[in-house]
Amino acid sequence: MIYLFHGKNSFLSSLEFHRIQEQIVNSFEQDRRAVNVIKFDGSTSDPSVITTEIETPSMFSDTKVFMMKRVSESPEKDQLNEYLIKLLEDKDPNEILIWENNKVRSNTRLFKAFKKHGKIYEAPELNKRTFRTWAKQQLSTQEVNVDSNALDIFMQRVNYNPERFVKETEKLKLLPAKIITVEIIDKVCPDTLEHTIWELIDSINEQQNSKAATILNKLLNQGNDAYFILSMLGRNLRLLLLTKILQSENKTSGEISKILKIPPFSIYSVSRSAQNISLSKIKKIYDKIINIDYSAKTGQIDINLALNILLSII
């Protein structure tokens, strides 16, 4: 069987690519059949080497499993594509797994051949709702039991990023606890900077100075660079301004997400923040950020102190 793994989320397609490879190898080993896993990077491998290896019977094992990446980036991709189409149409008996780090167009001959003769896995685009479903499946597979409230915090901490979620889950799996609670998540999984910066902006906008100061000091105590925090504040304020302008033009959340390249699962919170902050407030905060940046870089004030002063004067 020949498989194609692709999609807009390259991490998810790669995760499935390796999962199926492991599944195939395990099935052969259970049948006491020796397996030889052969890997190629299509962007650098000579196509003649790939074709020769596929067509040459193995002398030392019963079964070959081929893992090929980035065929679409090969200088000889047309030649490779034609070869793969022929293998698909001839129902080649080898197990061949092909991973692309982007979405393959559905109108290509290769895609149509996969649809007819092979198997296709397209990584989904996750929003907050589908991310939760995917996350619960991952936890179940890893046999990690996380209670509902802790899962909400966990997803926020990793900023709904699948790769970070998988890495943090591996850490949770090592813990002796039978059920992962909010308290455990607080200790084991640090906040993502992106999520915390939005919390900081929201608290500034709502004039919750005490909360804003707590969030800022937490960011600094975690070792985050003060200049980077300042630049992130400026970046996120720019997103709020652009979102507010697009909202005034009656753009939908989906359109705003696409125009500003904001992940679909983040657009709701960005839109809400944009609706709750005035243009005059954005300008006031932005002016203060520019003044702080200049003063700190010219040695007139300590950057950490300047950030705390910022909170008290906005």
RALIN-V968452 format. One record per run of one state. SS is the DSSP state (a for helix, b for strand, c for the rest). FROM is the first residue (numbers start at 1). TO is the last residue. Records with the same first field share a line. If there is no record, write none. Layout:
SS=FROM-TO  FROM-TO
This chain:
c=1-1  8-9  31-34  42-46  56-62  70-70  74-76  90-94  100-108  118-118  124-127  142-145  147-147  158-161  174-179  181-181  189-192  206-208  222-225  249-252  261-266  276-278  298-302  314-314
b=2-7  35-41  63-69  95-99  119-123  146-146  180-180
a=10-30  47-55  71-73  77-89  109-117  128-141  148-157  162-173  182-188  193-205  209-221  226-248  253-260  267-275  279-297  303-313
